[in-house]
Amino acid sequence: MPLFNKKFEAKPIPVRQGRCNIGHPVVTEDLDDFRQISLTLGNKELRFADGIWMHSVRKGDVDDMLRLNKKFRALEEENNMCNLKIEVMLDLLAEHATELNELKPKEK
C-alpha cells in the first residue's frame, strides 16, 4: 500500500468562462459625478480636488485653483530650467576666462 494515494492529488481546476450579467441591470452611472466631492459644514463648503480639501465659495473656484496649481508647477519647472541654463553658461564663461588668462602671459 503506497504512502500517498491518489486521493491526495490536486484536481485540475476548470477554465473560467467569461461572466455575463444576465438578469442584472447595466451600470449607467457617470463616474464624473463621484470625482467632485463636496462637504458643507455650516456656511463653509469644502471641495476635494487633486488629493486635497479646498475651501471654495462656488464650484468654479476649485477648477480655478487646479488650473493655477498646474500653471504654477509649469512655471516652477521653467524657472528651474532657466537656472540650470544660467549655471551652465557661467561654467562655460569661467572656463573660457581661465583659458584666456593662460594665453595672455604667453603673448607678452
Secondary structure, DSSP 8 states (H G I E B T S, - for coil): --SS-GGGS------------TTS------THHHHSEEEEETTEEEEEETTEEEE-SSHHHHHHHHHHHHHHHHHHHHHHHHHHHHHHHHHHHHHHHHHHHHHHHHH-
